[in-house]
């Protein structure tokens, strides 16, 4: 009976390890998908920020071409 008991114990341990491995594989896949989505969002936000910076620079360049900015009297 000792051999049968050890065999059952080993089978149980093996099943637990296989279950944990399956869970971890699934979790890694979910984390990978989340990472892909975040990278996509970061890329979109980076492009948007570059666009906003470009627009601000154009406004700054075009607003006061050749003119000196006069400070209000209280400065």
Secondary structure per residue as TSV (DSSP state, phi and psi in degrees):
chain	resnum	aa	ss	phi	psi
A	1	X	-	360.0	-24.4
A	2	X	H	-62.8	-41.7
A	3	X	H	-65.7	-39.9
A	4	X	H	-67.1	-38.2
A	5	X	H	-65.1	-44.7
A	6	X	H	-63.9	-40.9
A	7	X	H	-63.4	-42.2
A	8	X	H	-65.9	-40.0
A	9	X	H	-63.9	-43.4
A	10	X	H	-65.5	-40.2
A	11	X	H	-63.3	-41.2
A	12	X	H	-63.4	-44.8
A	13	X	H	-62.3	-41.2
A	14	X	H	-63.4	-43.4
A	15	X	H	-62.6	-40.5
A	16	X	H	-63.6	-43.0
A	17	X	H	-64.2	-41.5
A	18	X	H	-64.6	-38.9
A	19	X	H	-64.3	-45.6
A	20	X	H	-62.9	-41.2
A	21	X	H	-63.1	-43.1
A	22	X	H	-61.4	-44.3
A	23	X	H	-61.6	-44.7
A	24	X	H	-65.5	-39.8
A	25	X	H	-60.1	-44.1
A	26	X	H	-64.1	-43.2
A	27	X	H	-64.0	-40.7
A	28	X	H	-62.4	-41.3
A	29	X	H	-62.1	-43.4
A	30	X	H	-64.1	-43.1
A	31	X	H	-64.7	-38.0
A	32	X	H	-62.9	-43.2
A	33	X	H	-64.3	-39.8
A	34	X	H	-64.3	-40.7
A	35	X	H	-64.1	-41.4
A	36	X	H	-61.9	-44.4
A	37	X	H	-64.2	-41.3
A	38	X	H	-65.2	-40.5
A	39	X	H	-64.6	-38.4
A	40	X	H	-61.9	-43.6
A	41	X	H	-64.6	-41.5
A	42	X	H	-62.1	-41.3
A	43	X	H	-63.2	-44.5
A	44	X	H	-61.6	-44.3
A	45	X	H	-66.5	-36.9
A	46	X	H	-63.7	-44.5
A	47	X	H	-63.1	-41.2
A	48	X	H	-63.9	-43.4
A	49	X	H	-62.7	-42.7
A	50	X	H	-62.2	-37.9
A	51	X	H	-65.6	-43.6
A	52	X	H	-64.6	-43.1
A	53	X	H	-60.7	-42.3
A	54	X	H	-62.4	-42.7
A	55	X	H	-65.5	-40.2
A	56	X	H	-65.6	-41.2
A	57	X	H	-63.6	-39.8
A	58	X	H	-64.1	-41.0
A	59	X	H	-64.9	-39.9
A	60	X	H	-67.8	-36.7
A	61	X	H	-74.8	-39.9
A	62	X	H	-84.9	-19.3
A	63	X	H	-75.3	-33.0
A	64	X	T	-132.5	46.4
A	65	X	T	-69.6	118.0
A	66	X	T	73.8	0.3
A	67	X	-	-104.8	146.1
A	68	X	-	-92.1	141.1
A	69	X	-	-82.7	122.4
A	70	X	-	-90.1	132.9
A	71	X	-	-81.9	147.2
A	72	X	-	-61.7	158.2
A	73	X	T	-56.9	-29.9
A	74	X	T	-77.6	-0.7
A	75	X	-	-94.1	360.0
